[in-house]
Amino acid sequence: MALILSSLLLLGLCRNTFSGGQPSSTDAPKAWNYELPATNYETQDSHKAGPIGILFELVQIFLYVVQPSDFPEDTLRKVIQKALESKINYDEPETVLLGLKIAYYEAGIILCSLLGLLFIILMPLVGYFFCMCRCSNKCGGEMHQRQKENGPFLRKCFAISLLVICIIISIGIFYGFVANHQVRTRIKRSRKLADSNFKDLRTLLNETPEQIKYILAQYNTTKDKAFLDLNGINSVLGGGILDRLRPNIIPVLDEIKSMATAIKETKEALENMNSTLKSLHQQSTQLSSSLTSVKTSLRGSLNDPLCSVRPTSETCNSIRLSLNQLNSNPELRQLPLVDAELNNVNNVLRTDLDGLVQQDYQSLNDIPDRVQSQTTSVVAGIKRVLNSIGSDINNVTQRLPIQDILSEFSGYLNNTESYMQRHLPTLEEYDSYWWLGGLVICSLLTLIVIFYYLGLLCGVCGYDRHATPTTRGCVSNTGGVFLMVGVGLSFLFSWILMIIVVLTFVFGANVEKLICEPYMSKELFRVLDTPRLLNEDWEYYLSGKLFNKSKIKLTFEQVYSDCKNNRGTYGTLHLENSFNVSEWLNINEHTESISNELENLKVNFNIFLLGAAGRKNLQDFAACGIDRMNYDTYLAQTGKSPAGVNLLSFAYDLEAKANHLPPGDLRNSLKRDAQTIKTIHQQRVLPIEQSLSTVYQSVKILQRTSNGLLEKVTRILTSLDFAQNFITNSISSVIIEETKKYGRTIIGYFEHYLQWIEFSIREKVASCKPVATALDTAVDVFLCSYVIDPLNLFWFGIGKATVFLLPALIFAVKLSKYYRRMDSEDVYDDVETIPMKNMENGNNGYHKDHLYGIHNPVTTSPSQH
């Protein structure tokens, strides 16, 4: 019944369903950032038996030993086919062969059942004849015990054997009590389990419309992202175009900008050099004049009469010979000016090369704004197209008969829940009967084994080795009586217990082997998926039931597995055969509209790098002549002294020589001239040296600028031509490519969104996991775990206890002779005390009660005295 109800729920969910499309992978593309909110269900996916599962596994091992054959898929298929036939002819060879296959598969169960049936038949018969036999003072019914040498050994063996058997019986009774308790405990959970499953199914019904709303809400997110790119077309499209142009244009402009900076530096160097050279010419003339004056003064001083007297004459001659060193460097006044080169550079700078470069930079940077201003109407058209996509998606979702299907499934669910609510009390009532009956059965076995335990306890504790069979104590006699009571109860009830064991064994074992195990291994689904099994006109039953197209491969196993994996109903049931959502979510029409709008996008860029003036400017700079200047001449002079000698050293030397002269006018005059030379060095030589340093720096700058100047300009002009050709010939293709890329980006948002919608409808929306969980609950949890597992444990424990009642009663009958007080006992002569030597005195060496027996005064009635 539970299996049928769960199947109805599954078919109710699938009937007249709403969507379709081609099967898709269950893996969403990583590029999608959308995700449906997770739905939390209350019912657990799996059921754990807990510690008692060990006992259930023990029963399953026993069943495997009894019936080790594999699940008979082919046999079960033929049985179902025969069952669906309108009339079965049992005389057909095929039917007979099928019966033989069933018997072969059920051989283990049939054998055990026959043994149980044999027990049921023989046990009351044996008990009846055993009772009659004992009433006739036979079969141990005579209250007389024969003396044996091994009597004590046999008594101990019988007691130990009975104790071991009683322990085994007690274990079986324990299994029975545990199973009986488990049934009652688990059946009480059935209502809560059913409520949990119905709650999950209602969650499925309630969450499906919310999932549809969430999917529609994500359209606004997608549209906002697309509109953000449309509103930012200057940075997206314009920036893309700019990024494509930068590698070809910016390096050229950077080189031109560097060249413009070099031209300015050249001008500054030429200006500094030219002014310095003019100053240098003047300073050199002044230095020459000053040195001539100081030489004239020194010659006049050396004409002093004192210079003709030794040793003063030697000093004067030395000074007179050094006067030829006081000359200026005449080549300084001959260094050429750079007026011509400066004029050429100034002519070059009449064109603002740096300004032209900045204009080209600005033209490139203005591309995004120009794209923004030139695409206003196109952007508005694309927005209208995108808004229409939202309307189409809304229309598709309205075409999906979600509410009708949910209402129909809700009706199935309500009916099923009402059915369960009506029958659960009945089930709980039957459970009470089952529990009470199991309690009675276990209690009856417990009573029997208690008599055995009491018999052992009283017999062992009350036994006196010195007492004769007729003089045994009351405790020992009571133990024997308890054992015989246990034997009587065993004969009286064991066959009834075996009837219950056989019936529950046959039912529980077959359900375990034919339903529970194949359900867990999905072999049962494979049987149901056999083509033309449930309906000879349909190749696949589910597809024929849902779509009336039985050739569509839709199997119970696949549906169950997909539902178990939390897949959506659409993809699970291949509902694309009913409503193809891919056709309704086709973006090709909208793609064409967007492409048409983008084709109307006209962006014009007129970029002319530098222009003719700028190019001529570069060529003029290359021809300005700075690369033809004789820089070595200037550098050679900058390394020479402005005067023929170091004036400062000359002055110190002159001053030292004057100090060797005797005091007087000559000495004072030479010292004044030495001081004058120092002044000339300070006022004339040092400025000239500073000017030469300036000339040196300017020459170095000019050398650096002019080094490979023509090649640099030529390379820049070549790069400039290449960049201009790229702009002229390729900018249109760049704009087209970037426009297409931009369009693909905008369309891609909605392609991903629509693909996600299709993926969600196929794989996520209306996930049928609660239906699979409900089916698991009905079959695996309720039927197998709550009912069959405890039932199997019950017959396993009770059956084991009942079977061991047979050896228990045998040992109990044997042992009771050693505990009960006998009516008579053997009497031997003083000499011949060995029973084997007194065969003539009676049977087996003991005296017949009516010949030699000594009556028990306790058990003998007064009339006998």
C-alpha positions in Angstrom: 0.0 0.0 0.0 2.8 2.4 0.9 4.5 1.7 -2.4 1.3 2.4 -4.3 0.7 5.6 -2.5 4.2 6.9 -3.3 3.8 5.9 -6.9 0.6 7.9 -7.1 2.4 10.9 -5.7 5.1 10.6 -8.3 2.6 10.2 -11.2 0.5 13.0 -9.8 3.4 15.3 -9.9 4.2 14.3 -13.4 0.7 14.3 -14.9 -0.1 17.0 -17.5 3.2 18.7 -16.8 4.4 21.9 -18.1 7.8 22.2 -19.7 10.3 20.7 -22.1 13.5 21.1 -24.0 16.4 18.9 -24.8 18.2 17.1 -22.0 21.0 19.1 -20.5 23.8 18.5 -18.3 23.3 18.9 -14.6 26.4 21.0 -14.3 25.7 24.8 -14.6 28.4 26.8 -16.5 30.8 28.4 -14.1 30.2 31.8 -15.7 26.7 32.0 -14.3 26.4 33.8 -11.0 22.8 33.0 -10.6 21.7 30.4 -8.0 18.2 29.4 -6.8 17.8 29.7 -3.0 18.3 26.3 -1.4 15.2 24.5 -0.2 15.5 22.8 3.2 13.5 19.6 3.8 12.7 18.1 7.1 12.8 14.3 6.3 16.2 12.7 6.5 17.6 11.1 3.3 18.7 7.9 5.1 17.5 5.8 8.0 19.9 4.3 10.6 18.8 1.3 12.6 21.2 2.0 15.4 22.8 -0.8 17.6 19.9 -3.2 16.9 21.0 -3.2 13.3 23.5 -5.9 14.2 20.6 -8.2 15.0 18.9 -7.3 11.7 22.2 -8.1 9.8 22.3 -11.4 11.6 18.9 -12.3 10.3 19.9 -11.2 6.8 22.9 -13.5 7.0 20.6 -16.4 7.9 18.3 -15.5 5.0 21.3 -15.4 2.6 22.2 -18.9 3.8 18.6 -20.1 3.3 18.2 -18.4 -0.1 21.6 -17.5 -1.6 20.2 -17.1 -5.2 20.3 -13.7 -6.9 17.2 -11.7 -7.5 15.2 -13.5 -10.1 14.5 -10.6 -12.5 13.5 -12.7 -15.5 11.3 -14.9 -13.4 9.6 -11.9 -11.8 9.0 -10.4 -15.2 7.3 -13.6 -16.4 5.2 -13.7 -13.2 4.0 -10.2 -13.7 3.2 -10.9 -17.3 1.2 -13.9 -16.3 -0.6 -12.0 -13.6 -1.6 -9.4 -16.1 -3.1 -12.0 -18.5 -6.8 -12.2 -18.5 -6.8 -16.0 -18.2 -4.0 -18.2 -17.0 -3.7 -21.8 -18.3 -1.8 -23.7 -15.6 -1.4 -26.7 -17.9 0.8 -24.9 -20.4 4.5 -26.0 -20.3 5.6 -22.4 -20.0 3.5 -22.0 -16.9 4.7 -25.3 -15.4 8.3 -24.3 -16.2 7.7 -20.9 -14.5 6.4 -22.7 -11.5 9.5 -24.8 -11.4 11.7 -21.8 -11.5 9.8 -20.2 -8.7 10.1 -23.4 -6.7 13.8 -23.5 -7.4 14.3 -19.9 -6.2 12.1 -20.6 -3.1 13.8 -23.9 -2.4 15.4 -22.7 0.8 12.3 -21.1 2.1 10.2 -24.1 1.1 12.6 -26.5 2.8 12.5 -24.5 6.0 8.7 -24.3 5.8 8.4 -28.1 5.3 10.6 -28.7 8.3 8.4 -26.3 10.3 5.3 -28.0 9.0 6.7 -31.4 10.0 7.4 -29.9 13.4 3.8 -28.7 13.6 2.4 -32.1 12.7 4.7 -34.3 14.7 4.9 -32.3 17.8 1.3 -32.7 19.0 1.2 -36.4 17.9 4.5 -37.1 19.7 3.2 -35.3 22.7 -0.1 -37.2 22.7 1.6 -40.6 22.4 4.2 -39.6 24.9 1.5 -38.7 27.4 -0.4 -41.9 26.8 2.8 -43.9 27.2 3.7 -42.3 30.5 0.1 -42.7 31.7 0.7 -46.4 31.1 3.8 -46.3 33.4 6.0 -46.5 30.4 8.4 -44.0 28.6 9.7 -43.0 32.0 6.2 -42.6 33.6 6.9 -45.3 36.2 8.1 -43.8 39.4 11.0 -46.1 39.8 14.7 -45.3 39.1 17.2 -47.9 38.1 20.6 -47.6 39.7 23.5 -47.1 37.4 27.2 -46.5 38.0 27.3 -43.6 35.6 24.1 -42.0 37.1 25.9 -39.0 38.6 27.7 -38.3 35.3 24.5 -38.5 33.3 22.7 -36.2 35.7 25.4 -33.6 35.3 25.5 -33.9 31.5 21.8 -33.6 31.3 21.7 -30.6 33.6 24.5 -28.8 31.7 23.0 -29.5 28.3 19.6 -28.3 29.5 21.2 -25.2 30.9 23.0 -24.4 27.6 19.8 -25.0 25.7 17.8 -22.8 28.0 20.3 -20.0 27.5 20.0 -20.3 23.7 16.2 -20.3 24.1 16.5 -17.2 26.3 18.5 -15.4 23.6 15.8 -16.2 21.1 13.2 -14.9 23.5 15.3 -11.8 24.0 15.3 -11.3 20.2 11.5 -11.7 20.3 11.0 -9.1 23.0 13.4 -6.7 21.3 11.6 -7.1 17.9 8.2 -6.7 19.5 9.3 -3.5 21.2 10.9 -2.2 18.0 7.6 -2.7 16.1 5.7 -0.8 18.7 8.3 2.0 18.9 8.7 2.4 15.2 5.0 2.3 14.3 4.5 5.1 16.8 7.0 7.1 14.7 5.0 6.5 11.5 2.6 9.4 12.1 5.5 11.8 12.6 7.3 10.4 9.6 4.2 10.7 7.4 3.7 14.3 8.6 7.3 15.1 7.8 7.0 13.7 4.3 3.7 15.5 3.6 5.3 18.7 5.0 8.2 18.3 2.5 5.8 17.7 -0.3 3.9 20.8 0.6 7.2 22.7 0.8 7.8 21.5 -2.8 4.4 22.8 -3.8 4.9 26.2 -2.1 8.5 26.7 -3.1 7.9 26.1 -6.8 6.0 29.4 -7.4 8.6 31.2 -5.3 11.4 29.7 -7.5 9.6 31.0 -10.6 9.3 34.5 -9.1 13.0 34.4 -8.2 13.9 33.5 -11.8 11.9 36.4 -13.1 13.4 38.7 -10.5 16.9 37.9 -11.8 15.9 39.5 -15.1 16.1 42.9 -13.5 19.6 42.1 -12.3 20.6 41.1 -15.8 18.9 44.1 -17.3 20.6 46.5 -14.8 24.0 45.1 -15.7 23.3 45.5 -19.5 21.9 49.0 -19.0 25.0 49.9 -16.9 27.2 48.9 -19.9 24.8 50.8 -22.3 24.9 53.9 -20.2 28.7 53.5 -19.9 29.2 52.9 -23.6 31.9 55.6 -23.5 34.0 53.5 -21.2 33.1 50.1 -22.5 32.9 50.5 -26.3 34.9 53.8 -26.4 37.5 52.4 -24.0 37.8 49.2 -26.1 38.4 51.2 -29.2 40.9 53.4 -27.4 42.7 50.4 -26.1 43.1 49.0 -29.6 44.5 52.3 -30.9 46.9 53.0 -28.0 49.6 50.4 -28.8 50.0 51.8 -32.4 49.7 55.5 -31.7 50.8 56.3 -28.2 54.5 55.1 -28.6 54.8 57.4 -31.7 53.4 60.4 -29.9 55.6 59.7 -26.9 58.7 59.7 -29.2 57.5 63.0 -30.9 56.9 64.5 -27.5 60.4 63.5 -26.5 61.7 65.1 -29.7 59.8 68.3 -28.9 61.5 68.3 -25.5 64.9 67.7 -27.1 64.3 70.7 -29.5 63.6 73.0 -26.6 66.6 71.7 -24.8 68.7 72.3 -27.9 67.4 75.8 -28.2 68.3 76.5 -24.5 71.8 75.0 -25.0 72.4 77.0 -28.1 71.3 80.2 -26.5 73.5 79.5 -23.4 76.4 78.6 -25.6 76.1 81.6 -27.9 75.8 84.1 -25.1 78.6 82.5 -23.3 80.8 82.6 -26.4 80.2 86.3 -26.8 81.0 86.9 -23.2 84.1 84.7 -23.5 85.4 86.8 -26.4 85.0 90.0 -24.4 86.6 88.5 -21.3 89.5 87.1 -23.3 90.2 90.6 -24.7 90.1 92.1 -21.3 92.4 89.4 -19.9 94.9 90.1 -22.7 94.8 93.8 -22.0 95.3 93.3 -18.3 98.2 91.0 -18.8 99.9 93.4 -21.2 99.6 96.2 -18.6 101.1 94.1 -15.8 104.0 93.0 -18.1 104.7 96.7 -18.9 104.7 97.5 -15.2 107.1 94.6 -14.4 109.5 95.6 -17.1 109.6 99.1 -15.7 110.3 97.8 -12.3 113.1 95.5 -13.6 114.8 98.6 -15.1 115.8 99.6 -11.5 119.6 100.1 -11.1 119.5 97.6 -8.3 118.8 94.8 -10.9 122.4 95.4 -12.3 124.0 94.6 -9.0 124.7 91.0 -8.0 123.0 89.0 -6.6 119.9 91.0 -7.3 120.6 90.9 -11.0 120.1 87.1 -11.0 116.6 87.4 -9.5 115.7 90.2 -11.9 116.9 88.2 -14.9 114.8 85.2 -13.7 111.7 87.4 -13.5 112.5 89.0 -16.8 112.6 85.6 -18.5 109.3 84.5 -17.1 107.4 87.6 -18.4 106.8 85.9 -21.7 104.4 83.5 -19.9 102.0 86.3 -19.1 99.9 85.9 -22.2 96.2 85.1 -22.8 94.9 82.2 -24.9 94.3 83.8 -28.3 92.1 80.9 -29.5 89.4 81.8 -27.1 88.6 84.9 -29.1 88.6 82.8 -32.3 85.8 80.3 -31.1 82.9 80.6 -33.7 79.5 81.7 -32.5 76.4 79.4 -33.2 74.0 82.1 -34.4 73.2 80.2 -37.6 72.3 77.0 -35.7 70.3 79.0 -33.2 68.3 80.7 -35.9 67.5 77.4 -37.5 66.2 76.0 -34.2 64.2 79.1 -33.6 62.7 78.7 -37.0 61.8 75.1 -36.1 60.1 76.3 -32.9 57.9 78.6 -34.7 55.7 75.5 -35.1 54.4 74.4 -31.7 55.3 70.7 -32.0 54.5 70.0 -28.4 51.0 71.6 -28.8 50.4 69.4 -31.9 51.3 66.3 -29.8 49.0 67.3 -27.0 46.2 67.8 -29.6 46.7 64.2 -30.8 46.7 63.0 -27.2 43.5 64.8 -26.6 41.9 63.4 -29.8 42.6 59.9 -28.6 41.3 60.7 -25.1 38.1 62.2 -26.6 37.2 58.9 -28.3 35.0 57.6 -25.4 33.1 60.9 -25.2 32.6 61.0 -29.0 31.3 57.4 -28.9 28.9 58.5 -26.1 27.6 61.4 -28.1 27.3 59.6 -31.4 25.5 56.5 -30.1 22.6 58.0 -28.1 19.8 56.8 -30.5 21.4 53.3 -30.9 21.6 52.8 -27.1 17.9 53.8 -26.8 17.0 51.2 -29.5 18.9 48.5 -27.7 17.2 49.3 -24.5 13.9 48.9 -26.1 14.9 45.5 -27.4 16.1 44.4 -24.0 12.9 45.5 -22.4 11.0 43.4 -24.8 13.0 40.3 -23.7 11.6 40.8 -20.2 8.1 40.9 -21.6 8.8 37.7 -23.6 10.2 35.9 -20.5 7.2 36.9 -18.5 4.9 35.6 -21.2 6.7 32.3 -21.2 6.3 31.8 -17.5 2.6 32.7 -17.8 2.3 30.0 -20.5 3.7 27.4 -18.1 0.6 25.9 -16.4 2.4 25.8 -13.1 -0.5 26.6 -10.9 -2.8 24.1 -12.6 -0.3 21.4 -12.1 0.4 22.3 -8.6 -3.3 22.4 -7.9 -3.8 18.9 -9.4 -0.8 17.5 -7.5 -2.1 19.2 -4.4 -5.4 17.3 -4.9 -3.5 14.0 -5.1 -1.5 15.0 -2.0 -4.6 16.0 0.0 -6.3 12.7 -0.9 -3.3 10.7 0.0 -2.9 12.6 3.3 -6.6 12.0 4.1 -6.2 8.3 3.3 -3.2 8.1 5.7 -4.9 10.0 8.4 -7.9 7.7 8.2 -5.9 4.5 8.2 -3.1 5.4 10.6 -5.3 4.9 13.7 -6.3 1.5 12.3 -2.6 0.7 11.7 -1.8 1.8 15.3 -4.7 -0.4 16.5 -3.3 -3.4 14.6 0.1 -2.6 16.0 -1.4 -2.9 19.5 -2.8 -6.3 18.6 0.5 -7.3 17.1 2.4 -6.1 20.2 0.0 -7.8 22.6 0.2 -11.1 20.6 4.0 -10.9 20.4 4.1 -10.2 24.1 1.9 -13.3 24.8 4.1 -15.5 22.6 7.3 -14.2 24.2 5.8 -14.5 27.7 4.6 -18.1 27.0 8.1 -19.1 25.9 9.5 -17.2 28.9 7.2 -19.2 31.2 8.4 -22.5 29.7 12.0 -21.6 30.1 11.4 -20.2 33.6 10.0 -23.7 34.6 13.2 -25.2 33.1 15.4 -22.7 35.0 13.4 -23.3 38.3 13.7 -27.0 37.8 17.4 -26.8 37.3 17.7 -24.4 40.3 15.7 -26.5 42.7 17.1 -29.8 41.4 20.7 -28.7 41.7 20.3 -26.9 45.0 18.0 -29.6 46.6 19.9 -32.7 45.4 21.4 -34.9 48.1 23.9 -37.4 46.9 23.4 -39.6 50.0 19.6 -39.6 49.6 18.0 -42.6 47.9 15.5 -42.1 45.0 12.6 -42.7 47.4 14.0 -40.4 50.1 14.9 -37.3 48.0 14.0 -33.9 49.5 11.1 -31.8 48.7 13.2 -29.1 46.9 14.7 -31.7 44.6 11.3 -33.2 43.9 9.9 -29.8 43.2 12.7 -29.2 40.6 11.7 -32.4 38.8 8.1 -31.4 38.8 9.0 -28.0 37.3 11.0 -29.7 34.6 8.0 -31.9 33.7 5.7 -28.9 33.7 8.0 -27.3 31.3 7.9 -30.4 29.2 4.1 -30.4 29.2 3.9 -26.8 28.2 6.4 -27.4 25.4 4.3 -30.2 24.0 1.2 -28.2 24.4 2.3 -24.9 22.8 5.4 -25.4 20.7 3.5 -26.5 17.6 1.3 -23.4 17.8 4.4 -21.2 18.1 5.9 -23.0 15.1 2.7 -22.1 13.0 3.3 -18.5 13.8 7.0 -18.8 13.0 6.4 -20.4 9.7 3.8 -17.9 8.6 5.9 -14.9 9.6 9.0 -16.5 8.1 7.5 -17.1 4.7 6.0 -13.6 4.5 9.0 -11.7 6.0 11.7 -13.6 4.1 10.0 -13.2 0.7 9.3 -9.5 1.3 13.0 -9.0 2.3 14.3 -10.9 -0.7 11.8 -9.8 -3.3 11.1 -6.2 -2.3 13.5 -4.7 0.3 16.9 -5.9 -1.1 16.0 -5.3 -4.8 14.6 -1.9 -4.0 17.9 -0.9 -2.4 19.9 -2.3 -5.3 17.4 -0.8 -7.9 16.9 -4.2 -9.4 13.2 -3.8 -8.7 13.1 -0.7 -10.9 14.9 -2.6 -13.7 12.1 -5.2 -13.6 9.4 -2.5 -13.9 11.4 -0.9 -16.7 11.1 -4.0 -18.8 9.6 -2.9 -22.2 6.0 -3.9 -22.7 5.8 -5.4 -19.2 3.1 -3.3 -17.5 1.4 -2.6 -20.8 2.0 -4.7 -23.9 1.3 -1.7 -26.2 3.9 0.5 -24.5 7.6 0.0 -24.9 8.3 2.3 -21.9 5.4 2.5 -19.4 6.2 6.0 -17.9 6.6 7.7 -21.3 3.4 6.1 -22.5 1.5 7.2 -19.4 2.8 10.7 -19.5 3.1 11.6 -23.2 1.3 8.7 -24.9 4.7 8.2 -26.7 6.0 4.9 -25.4 9.2 4.9 -27.5 10.7 7.8 -25.4 13.1 6.1 -23.0 11.8 7.1 -19.6 12.5 4.5 -16.9 11.5 4.2 -13.3 15.2 3.7 -12.3 16.2 6.9 -14.1 13.3 8.9 -12.6 14.1 7.6 -9.1 17.8 8.3 -9.4 17.3 11.8 -10.7 14.8 12.6 -8.0 17.2 11.2 -5.4 19.9 13.5 -6.8 17.5 16.5 -6.3 17.0 17.1 -10.0 14.1 19.1 -11.3 10.9 17.5 -12.5 11.3 18.9 -16.0 14.7 17.2 -16.7 13.8 14.1 -14.7 10.6 13.3 -16.7 12.0 14.5 -20.1 9.1 17.0 -20.3 10.6 18.6 -23.3 8.3 16.1 -25.2 5.3 18.0 -23.8 6.5 21.7 -23.8 9.8 22.7 -25.3 11.0 25.6 -23.2 14.1 26.0 -25.4 11.9 27.2 -28.3 10.2 29.7 -26.1 13.4 31.0 -24.6 15.1 31.4 -28.0 17.2 34.6 -28.0 18.0 34.5 -31.7 15.2 37.0 -32.6 16.4 39.4 -30.0 20.0 38.9 -31.0 19.1 39.9 -34.6 17.3 43.0 -33.4 20.3 44.0 -31.2 22.7 43.3 -34.1 20.6 45.5 -36.4 20.7 48.3 -33.9 24.4 48.0 -33.5 24.8 48.0 -37.3 23.3 51.5 -37.2 26.0 52.6 -34.9 28.2 55.1 -36.8 31.3 56.4 -35.0 33.6 58.7 -36.9 37.1 59.6 -35.9 39.2 62.1 -37.9 42.7 61.7 -36.4 45.6 63.2 -38.3 48.8 62.8 -36.4 50.9 66.1 -36.3 49.8 67.1 -39.8 52.1 68.5 -42.5 53.4 71.3 -40.3 54.5 69.0 -37.6 56.2 66.7 -40.1 58.1 69.6 -41.7 59.0 70.8 -38.2 60.7 67.5 -37.5 62.5 67.5 -40.9 63.7 71.1 -40.3 65.1 70.2 -36.9 67.0 67.3 -38.5 68.5 69.8 -41.0 69.2 72.6 -38.5 73.0 71.8 -38.5 73.6 70.9 -34.9 74.8 67.5 -36.0 77.5 69.1 -38.2 79.0 71.4 -35.6 82.7 70.9 -34.7 82.2 70.1 -31.1 85.8 69.0 -30.6 87.1 72.6 -31.1 84.9 73.8 -28.3 85.8 70.9 -26.1 89.5 71.4 -26.8 89.4 75.0 -25.6 87.4 74.2 -22.5 90.3 72.0 -21.4 92.9 74.7 -21.7 93.9 77.6 -19.3 92.7 81.1 -20.3 96.3 82.4 -19.7 99.7 80.9 -20.7 100.5 80.2 -17.1 98.7 79.8 -13.8 98.5 83.4 -12.8 98.0 82.6 -9.1 101.2 80.4 -9.0 103.0 83.0 -11.0 102.0 85.7 -8.5 103.1 83.6 -5.5 106.4 82.9 -7.2 107.0 86.5 -8.0 106.2 87.5 -4.5 108.6 84.9 -3.1 111.4 86.3 -5.4 110.7 89.8 -4.3 111.1 88.8 -0.7 114.7 87.7 -1.5 115.5 91.3 -2.7 116.7 93.9 -0.3 114.1 96.3 1.0 113.5 99.2 -1.3 111.4 100.4 -4.2 112.2 97.4 -6.4 110.9 95.0 -3.8 107.8 97.0 -3.1 107.1 97.4 -6.8 107.4 93.7 -7.5 105.0 92.9 -4.7 102.5 95.4 -6.1 102.7 93.7 -9.5 102.2 90.3 -7.8 99.1 91.5 -6.1 97.9 92.9 -9.4 98.3 89.4 -11.0 96.3 87.9 -8.2 93.6 90.4 -8.9 93.6 89.6 -12.6 93.3 85.9 -11.8 90.3 86.7 -9.6 88.5 89.1 -11.8 89.4 87.8 -15.3 90.5 84.2 -15.2 87.9 82.7 -13.0 84.9 84.2 -15.0 86.5 82.8 -18.2 86.8 79.4 -16.6 83.1 79.6 -15.6 82.2 80.5 -19.1 84.2 77.6 -20.5 82.4 75.2 -18.1 79.0 76.5 -19.4 80.2 76.0 -23.0 81.3 72.5 -22.1 77.8 71.6 -20.7 76.1 73.1 -23.6 78.3 71.2 -26.0 77.5 67.9 -24.2 73.8 68.6 -24.5 74.1 69.4 -28.2 76.2 66.3 -28.7 73.6 64.1 -27.0 70.8 65.7 -29.0 72.6 65.6 -32.3 73.8 62.0 -31.9 71.9 60.0 -34.6 69.5 62.9 -35.0 68.7 62.2 -38.6 68.2 58.5 -37.9 65.9 59.3 -35.0 63.8 61.7 -37.0 63.6 59.3 -39.9 62.5 56.5 -37.6 59.9 58.8 -36.0 58.5 59.8 -39.4 58.4 56.2 -40.4 56.5 55.2 -37.2 54.3 58.2 -37.7 53.4 57.1 -41.3 52.7 53.6 -40.0 50.4 54.9 -37.2 48.6 57.2 -39.6 48.1 54.4 -42.1 46.8 52.2 -39.3 44.3 55.0 -38.4 43.3 55.5 -42.0 43.0 51.9 -43.0 42.2 50.0 -39.9 40.2 52.2 -37.6 36.9 51.3 -39.3 37.6 47.6 -38.8 38.6 48.3 -35.2 35.3 50.1 -34.6 33.4 47.2 -36.2 35.2 44.5 -34.1 34.8 46.4 -30.9 31.2 47.1 -31.7 30.6 43.4 -32.3 32.4 42.6 -29.1 30.3 45.1 -27.2 27.2 43.7 -28.7 28.2 40.1 -27.7 28.8 41.4 -24.2 25.3 42.9 -24.0 23.7 39.8 -25.6 25.9 37.5 -23.5 24.2 38.8 -20.3 20.8 37.7 -21.6 22.1 34.5 -23.2 23.6 33.5 -19.9 20.4 34.5 -18.1 18.1 32.6 -20.5 20.4 29.6 -20.4 20.3 29.7 -16.6 16.5 29.9 -16.8 16.5 26.8 -19.0 19.0 25.1 -16.8 17.0 25.9 -13.7 13.7 24.7 -15.2 15.4 21.5 -16.2 17.5 20.8 -13.2 16.3 22.9 -10.2 12.7 24.1 -10.4 10.2 21.7 -8.7 12.9 19.3 -7.5 11.3 16.0 -7.0 13.6 14.9 -4.2 10.7 14.9 -1.6 8.9 12.4 -3.9 11.9 10.1 -3.9 12.2 10.6 -0.2 8.5 9.8 0.3 9.0 6.6 -1.8 12.1 5.7 0.3 10.1 6.4 3.5 7.2 4.2 2.3 9.3 1.2 1.1 12.7 1.3 2.7 11.9 3.0 6.0 8.3 2.0 6.8 7.8 -1.3 5.1 11.4 -2.7 5.4 12.8 -1.0 8.5 9.7 -0.5 10.6 7.8 -3.7 9.7 9.9 -6.4 8.0 13.2 -6.0 9.9 11.5 -6.4 13.3 9.2 -9.1 11.9 12.1 -11.1 10.6 14.0 -10.7 13.9 10.8 -11.8 15.7 10.4 -15.1 13.8 14.2 -15.6 13.9 14.2 -15.3 17.7 11.0 -17.2 18.4 11.8 -19.8 15.8 15.1 -20.5 17.4 13.6 -20.7 20.8 10.8 -23.0 19.6 13.2 -25.3 17.8 15.4 -25.7 20.8 12.3 -26.6 22.9 12.6 -30.1 21.4 16.0 -31.0 22.8 15.2 -29.1 26.0 12.2 -31.3 26.7 14.2 -34.4 26.0 16.9 -33.5 28.5 14.2 -32.2 30.9 12.5 -35.6 30.9 15.8 -37.4 31.3 16.9 -35.1 34.1 13.6 -35.1 36.0 14.2 -38.8 37.0 17.2 -37.7 39.0 15.4 -34.9 40.9 11.9 -36.4 41.5 11.1 -38.6 44.5 10.5 -42.2 43.3 7.8 -44.6 44.6 10.2 -47.4 44.7 13.9 -48.1 44.4 16.3 -51.0 43.8 17.3 -53.3 46.8 20.5 -55.4 46.6 21.9 -58.2 48.7 24.9 -57.5 51.0 27.3 -59.5 48.9 26.0 -59.1 45.4 25.8 -55.4 45.2 26.6 -55.0 41.5 23.4 -54.9 39.4 25.0 -56.8 36.5 25.5 -59.8 38.8 21.9 -59.9 40.0 20.2 -60.3 36.6 18.3 -63.2 38.1 16.7 -61.0 40.7 14.9 -58.9 38.1 15.2 -57.0 34.9 18.7 -55.4 34.7 19.6 -56.2 38.3 16.8 -54.4 40.2 13.8 -56.0 42.0 10.4 -55.5 40.6 8.3 -53.2 42.7 5.8 -55.9 43.4 8.5 -58.5 44.3 11.3 -56.8 46.2 10.7 -53.1 46.2 10.6 -51.1 49.3 7.7 -48.7 49.3 8.2 -45.0 49.9 6.3 -44.3 53.2 5.7 -40.8 52.0 4.1 -41.6 48.6 2.4 -44.9 49.7 -1.3 -44.5 50.6 -2.7 -46.0 53.9 -4.8 -48.5 52.0 -1.6 -50.1 50.8 -0.3 -50.7 54.3 
